[in-house]
């Protein structure tokens, strides 16, 4: 079966164009119990699931995040809007970073800007980062389209069946994207290695 490059590429680019983020104003401005948090996150990030029965966030995950200093503890078993914003960061980071790396990255942020009652806080950081990411969507689409077209030109001279060639082209595309992720992951890890070890406020006292 010949790959319909136009339909496949169109579908991929359309998916990228739909990438969005949870806006702070969409998060309830009241304390949420754990069950409410998991329900909210599951509803808001449903489109990021690979399979329908995948879990965005579970009680065990949240407890582990607090235990590992990634997430400040709840107040009277309730999680604030800023708690939810930190969980969103964790949700995206955990797909490529270790718990230790996320701790190194987030602790300075949460200890300086979490519930600091100032104009510049966790919400400010979240908005700035998300707007930056949204501004890169167009460039990302172009990069993916270029990689796709290059992959579709591969294996044209290979002495294989048409079905095998189609598979090899898709393999080439996936390998290209994977290499891109691999290189960026190495860069992220090197940057994190250069950050200071987190010193928790509770350890200072």
Steps between C-alpha positions, in 0.01 A plus 500: 500500500648834393529762776265793444762759589263794462240358740754376754701821507182704515380300798834540680520876442136542601573321828794731567287806424245388761759483776386727779550540871280527806450869563530617863157662480351158418622359832254538791611777732413296806675217681439160341504163666714231338208334321401836353855563385530165321160551335589852385836393357347199326237717332737780400779279365286226348623577148858421604413138581628231270238248615156571644573320828828686561513695826617861494544515876426264788494537878817292522679727253401814692611350832832397345555849358454649846718233660778570248481878552368569151172634632439709813267322744127582492343726759238312703489237223416762238703596194511858374511632144879525533517134605320411177739711291800322653333164428460600135873574477573163660263323260697618197846468656448141621476371145869571441663579836572304814337589833838624622543728199149641541573565867822686411311705244184579698610544862658846445178605324258373764704624795535853360172555318240264646240695702734797538210751481690715251417609148764264358417143603443147372210619286720765338768241418244254364342761270836618368624148424176391335484808279858434393412142409190607308712745299713207379214298350550635148874426503432153642254425222759598240770284663269198513386553140862519382593180686194329356574594139862390538388166642257450213792536259700228672529138381377587151780292348472208740418168334198424716127465453276804500360400840851462643602839359199667662596350834864603464400857419288519815783341697735765364262779605459359851877452534559861392255634759646269765852624432376858539346414838818313603726797421272744684479266800883490518507879489235528773693259724824694453323824590350340811841361596620859511229606746571507875371219720164602645508609863158459653373760743412231751861378492633850571314526828 
